[in-house]
């Protein structure tokens, strides 16, 4: 599975609070069916992450956005059918 970890932080309007967003990018293989993509999206959501699906010409990429502390759980996605290895 191709994973890219992205961290995005910003300071709130009060200038005091920092908010961080964590995302892991999951690349589906080029032959992954819609059902396989939907299965991965559902699994990500059951792990407590929000999803953002990007459908390209050759493959689909799914961003799992949420708390960095649970990122180890996302590694279980590697074994799902359709996920790029």
C-alpha positions, 0 to 999 in steps of 0.5 A, a space after each residue: 500500500 502506498 501511504 503518504 502521511 500528511 500533517 496540516 496545522 493552522 492557528 485559530 483566529 484567537 492566535 492561541 490554538 493550533 489545530 492539526 489535521 492528519 491524513 493517510 493516502 491509500 492508493 487503489 490498484 488500477 483494476 480495483 472495482 467500485 465495490 472494492 473501493 467502497 469496501 475500503 471507504 467503509 472500513 476507513 469510516 469504521 476506524 473513525 476517520 473521514 474519507 475523501 475519494 479522488 477518482 483519476 483516469 487510471 486509479 482511485 486514491 482515498 484520503 483517510 483524515 483524522 487523529 494521528 494516534 490511530 494511524 497504526 490501525 490504518 495499516 490493516 487496510 493493506 490486506 484489503 482487495 484492491 489496495 495497491 501493494 
